[in-house]
Amino acid sequence: MDNEMKSQTKNNTQEVLLRIWQHIFKFDWRFGVFLVLLFGIPRFILVLDANVSGNYGTAFIIFFLMWFAPLLFLTKKGRREIGMWRPNRYIHLLGSFVTGALSCAAIFGMFVLFYGKGEGNAFVYMARATAQIGGTIPESERLTYFLIAAIPSMIFSPIGEEFLFRGVVHGSFVGQFGESGASFFDSGAFALTHLAHFGIVYSAGNWSFLPIPALLWVLAMFFVSQVFFRCKLMCNSIFGAVLSHSGFNFAMMYFIFYHILP
């Protein structure tokens, strides 16, 4: 009986992967690590490059490709298992968005408290890296600049990263570690990839590493990943995580354009 149960579990595990991948992978933690490296390494490199050039177009391509991870790797059953369905209550999506925005406000407040508007503030560095405006933004045009930056950031990375991290990667760890345990792995991977946004910094033509600010940033990204995961559970849908991430990015751009950039 035990052998039959193990065999059935194995078959169920394999059924979530498209046939082409069943010959290479099992839907387990190894597959999750493979996806983190497959998408994470080029994402990391492209974001570092964008921090220098100010052109995030190529980085958005990676986020866009992440949108298709569930379609490229999972069957219909697999996509349902990672929560790709309508939420139980649509009002929870609004709650998720607000929760993400409030999480960003808390992290922004922490960095302002510790570093003011100095180089140790992650939001100050990202403002300089992503805006690339130069000079003062005319107040009559500030809303336009804000929307140009905020709208893509609320769409591309929230959908791509949540489909990947809270979706396929998370699901690949659930079989061995359960839902809560799997969330620690996807949150850790998400947090470390965000070192490309802050922690490893480019300034005055040189690269440097800021150990304590980087640690705070990684811990903050781990914390907010847990928030996204809880929103997924609250909505009983991956779209809870997407809306929470979107709310976080909306608030981040608000703080950058209305509290940091002159």
C-alpha positions as CSV (number, residue, x, y, z in Angstrom):
1,M,0.0,0.0,0.0
2,D,2.8,2.4,0.9
3,N,4.5,1.7,-2.4
4,E,1.2,2.3,-4.3
5,M,0.7,5.7,-2.5
6,K,4.3,6.7,-3.3
7,S,3.8,5.8,-6.9
8,Q,0.5,7.7,-7.1
9,T,2.2,10.8,-5.5
10,K,5.0,10.6,-8.0
11,N,2.5,10.3,-10.9
12,N,0.5,13.3,-9.6
13,T,3.7,15.3,-9.2
14,Q,4.7,14.6,-12.8
15,E,1.2,15.4,-14.1
16,V,1.7,19.1,-13.4
17,L,4.7,19.3,-15.8
18,L,4.3,19.4,-19.5
19,R,5.3,16.2,-21.2
20,I,8.4,17.7,-22.7
21,W,9.8,18.4,-19.2
22,Q,8.7,15.1,-17.6
23,H,11.7,13.4,-19.2
24,I,14.1,15.9,-17.6
25,F,12.6,17.1,-14.3
26,K,10.4,16.1,-11.4
27,F,8.2,18.9,-10.0
28,D,10.4,19.2,-6.9
29,W,12.9,21.6,-5.4
30,R,15.6,20.8,-8.1
31,F,13.2,22.1,-10.7
32,G,12.6,25.2,-8.6
33,V,16.3,25.9,-8.3
34,F,16.6,25.4,-12.1
35,L,14.0,28.1,-12.7
36,V,15.5,30.5,-10.3
37,L,18.9,30.2,-12.1
38,L,17.3,30.2,-15.5
39,F,15.5,33.5,-15.0
40,G,17.4,34.9,-12.1
41,I,20.9,35.1,-13.5
42,P,20.0,37.1,-16.7
43,R,17.6,39.2,-14.7
44,F,20.3,40.1,-12.2
45,I,22.8,41.0,-14.9
46,L,20.3,43.1,-16.9
47,V,19.2,45.0,-13.8
48,L,22.8,45.8,-12.9
49,D,23.4,47.0,-16.4
50,A,20.2,49.1,-16.3
51,N,21.3,50.8,-13.1
52,V,24.3,52.1,-15.1
53,S,22.5,53.0,-18.4
54,G,19.1,53.9,-17.0
55,N,17.5,51.8,-19.8
56,Y,15.2,49.1,-18.2
57,G,13.8,48.0,-21.5
58,T,15.8,44.8,-21.6
59,A,15.1,44.0,-18.0
60,F,11.4,44.3,-18.7
61,I,11.9,41.7,-21.4
62,I,12.9,39.2,-18.7
63,F,9.9,40.1,-16.6
64,F,7.7,39.6,-19.6
65,L,9.2,36.2,-20.3
66,M,8.4,35.2,-16.7
67,W,4.7,35.8,-17.5
68,F,4.9,32.6,-19.6
69,A,6.7,30.4,-17.2
70,P,3.4,28.6,-16.1
71,L,2.5,28.1,-19.7
72,L,5.9,26.9,-20.8
73,F,6.4,24.4,-18.0
74,L,3.1,23.4,-16.4
75,T,0.0,21.6,-17.5
76,K,-3.5,23.0,-16.9
77,K,-3.6,21.0,-13.7
78,G,-0.2,22.4,-12.7
79,R,-1.3,26.0,-13.3
80,R,-4.4,25.4,-11.1
81,E,-2.2,23.9,-8.4
82,I,-0.1,27.2,-8.2
83,G,-3.3,29.3,-7.9
84,M,-3.9,30.5,-11.4
85,W,-7.7,31.0,-11.1
86,R,-10.1,33.7,-10.0
87,P,-9.8,34.9,-6.4
88,N,-12.5,33.8,-3.9
89,R,-13.5,37.4,-3.4
90,Y,-12.6,40.3,-5.6
91,I,-12.5,42.7,-2.6
92,H,-9.5,40.8,-1.4
93,L,-7.6,41.9,-4.4
94,L,-8.1,45.5,-3.3
95,G,-7.0,44.5,0.2
96,S,-3.9,42.9,-1.3
97,F,-3.0,46.0,-3.3
98,V,-3.3,48.2,-0.2
99,T,-1.3,45.8,1.9
100,G,1.5,45.8,-0.6
101,A,1.5,49.6,-0.6
102,L,1.6,49.8,3.2
103,S,4.4,47.3,3.3
104,C,6.4,49.6,0.9
105,A,5.6,52.6,3.2
106,A,7.0,50.7,6.2
107,I,10.2,49.8,4.4
108,F,10.6,53.3,3.0
109,G,10.2,54.7,6.6
110,M,12.8,52.3,7.9
111,F,15.4,53.4,5.4
112,V,14.6,57.1,5.9
113,L,14.9,56.5,9.7
114,F,18.3,54.8,9.4
115,Y,19.9,56.7,6.4
116,G,17.8,59.8,5.7
117,K,18.4,60.6,2.0
118,G,22.0,59.3,2.0
119,E,23.6,56.6,0.0
120,G,22.4,53.8,2.4
121,N,18.8,54.5,1.5
122,A,17.7,51.9,-1.1
123,F,14.9,54.2,-2.4
124,V,17.4,57.1,-3.0
125,Y,19.7,54.8,-5.1
126,M,16.7,53.4,-7.1
127,A,15.5,56.9,-7.7
128,R,18.8,57.9,-9.2
129,A,19.1,54.6,-11.2
130,T,15.6,54.5,-12.6
131,A,14.6,58.1,-13.2
132,Q,17.7,59.3,-15.1
133,I,16.0,62.7,-15.4
134,G,18.7,65.2,-14.4
135,G,17.7,68.5,-12.8
136,T,14.5,69.3,-11.2
137,I,11.1,67.9,-12.3
138,P,8.7,70.7,-13.1
139,E,5.7,70.3,-10.8
140,S,3.4,70.6,-13.7
141,E,5.0,67.5,-15.2
142,R,5.7,65.4,-12.1
143,L,2.5,63.4,-12.4
144,T,3.3,62.6,-16.0
145,Y,6.8,61.3,-15.0
146,F,5.3,59.4,-12.1
147,L,2.7,57.6,-14.3
148,I,5.3,56.8,-17.0
149,A,7.4,55.1,-14.4
150,A,4.7,53.6,-12.2
151,I,2.4,52.0,-14.8
152,P,5.0,49.6,-16.3
153,S,6.4,48.8,-12.8
154,M,2.9,47.9,-11.7
155,I,2.4,45.5,-14.6
156,F,5.6,43.8,-15.8
157,S,7.5,42.7,-12.7
158,P,4.4,42.0,-10.5
159,I,2.9,39.6,-13.0
160,G,6.2,38.0,-14.1
161,E,7.8,37.7,-10.7
162,E,4.7,36.4,-8.9
163,F,3.9,33.9,-11.6
164,L,7.5,32.7,-11.3
165,F,8.4,33.0,-7.6
166,R,5.0,32.7,-5.8
167,G,3.8,30.4,-8.6
168,V,6.0,27.8,-10.3
169,V,9.0,28.1,-7.9
170,H,6.9,28.0,-4.8
171,G,4.9,25.0,-6.1
172,S,8.0,23.0,-6.8
173,F,9.0,23.2,-3.1
174,V,5.5,22.4,-1.7
175,G,5.7,18.7,-2.1
176,Q,8.8,18.4,0.2
177,F,8.3,21.4,2.5
178,G,4.6,22.3,2.6
179,E,3.1,25.7,1.8
180,S,4.8,27.7,4.6
181,G,8.1,26.0,4.1
182,A,8.0,26.5,0.4
183,S,7.4,30.2,1.0
184,F,10.7,30.6,2.7
185,F,12.5,29.2,-0.3
186,D,10.8,31.4,-2.9
187,S,11.1,34.4,-0.6
188,G,14.8,33.8,-0.2
189,A,15.3,33.6,-3.9
190,F,13.3,36.7,-4.6
191,A,15.2,38.6,-1.9
192,L,18.6,37.7,-3.2
193,T,17.8,38.6,-6.8
194,H,16.9,42.0,-5.6
195,L,20.5,42.7,-4.6
196,A,20.8,43.8,-8.2
197,H,18.4,46.7,-7.4
198,F,20.3,47.8,-4.3
199,G,23.2,46.5,-2.2
200,I,25.6,46.2,-5.2
201,V,25.6,49.8,-6.2
202,Y,27.2,51.8,-9.1
203,S,28.3,55.3,-8.2
204,A,30.8,57.8,-9.8
205,G,31.9,55.2,-12.3
206,N,32.7,52.5,-9.7
207,W,30.9,49.4,-8.3
208,S,30.7,48.9,-4.6
209,F,29.0,46.7,-2.0
210,L,27.1,48.2,1.0
211,P,27.0,45.4,3.5
212,I,24.6,46.7,6.2
213,P,22.2,48.5,3.8
214,A,22.3,45.4,1.6
215,L,21.4,43.2,4.5
216,L,18.5,45.4,5.4
217,W,17.3,45.5,1.8
218,V,17.4,41.7,1.5
219,L,15.6,41.2,4.8
220,A,13.0,43.8,3.6
221,M,12.5,41.9,0.4
222,F,12.2,38.6,2.2
223,F,9.5,40.2,4.5
224,V,7.6,41.7,1.6
225,S,7.7,38.3,-0.2
226,Q,6.0,36.8,2.8
227,V,3.4,39.6,2.5
228,F,2.8,38.7,-1.1
229,F,2.5,35.0,-0.2
230,R,-0.1,35.8,2.6
231,C,-2.1,37.8,0.1
232,K,-2.0,34.9,-2.3
233,L,-3.5,32.7,0.5
234,M,-6.1,35.4,1.5
235,C,-7.3,35.5,-2.1
236,N,-6.9,31.8,-2.7
237,S,-5.3,32.9,-6.0
238,I,-1.9,33.9,-7.4
239,F,-3.5,37.2,-8.4
240,G,-3.6,38.2,-4.7
241,A,0.2,38.1,-4.8
242,V,0.3,40.0,-8.1
243,L,-1.9,42.8,-6.8
244,S,0.1,43.1,-3.6
245,H,3.3,43.3,-5.6
246,S,1.7,45.9,-7.8
247,G,0.7,48.0,-4.8
248,F,4.2,47.8,-3.5
249,N,5.6,49.1,-6.8
250,F,3.0,51.8,-7.0
251,A,4.0,53.1,-3.5
252,M,7.7,52.8,-4.3
253,M,7.3,55.0,-7.4
254,Y,5.2,57.5,-5.4
255,F,7.9,57.8,-2.7
256,I,10.6,58.2,-5.4
257,F,8.8,60.9,-7.4
258,Y,7.1,62.8,-4.6
259,H,9.5,62.4,-1.7
260,I,13.0,61.9,-3.2
261,L,13.4,63.4,-6.6
262,P,13.6,67.2,-6.6
